[in-house]
Amino acid sequence: GRLTAAYCPKCGRLFMPPKMYCPYDFEEVKELREVEQVGVVETYTVVERDFYGEPLRERKVLAFIKFPGVEGGLIHYVKTDRPRIGMKVRPKWREEKRGLVTDIEYFVET
């Protein structure tokens, strides 16, 4: 799998998730560029209950992950028993890919 970000041809910034227009100079963004797959956990939460308040079988760590040189980032699951801010992670890709963020099963520590 590949991680991509929208590229602004005017200012050179990369955006994840992709945007149609650059928020800095309003240039139309038409190009996606591949970015490094190792990101950094900026913040996280540990989820222990489902939407209805019922306990989950296994707790889940949901994190905001930033990537070098990219504005924004991804919110996704991180498979770890010891989450921490600053933790370096990389995606664990599903076997079958469809070009969606759900192609990433979860992130793991590098």
HELIX and SHEET records of a PDB file:
HELIX    1   1 VAL A  101  ASP A  103  5                                   3    
SHEET    1   A 4 GLU A  31  VAL A  35  0                                        
SHEET    2   A 4 LEU A   3  TYR A   7 -1                                        
SHEET    3   A 4 LEU A  14  MET A  16 -1                                        
SHEET    4   A 4 VAL A  70  GLY A  72  1                                        
SHEET    1   B 5 LEU A  74  VAL A  78  0                                        
SHEET    2   B 5 PRO A  55  LYS A  66 -1                                        
SHEET    3   B 5 GLY A  39  ARG A  49 -1                                        
SHEET    4   B 5 LYS A  88  TRP A  93 -1                                        
SHEET    5   B 5 ILE A 104  GLU A 109 -1                                        
END                                                                             
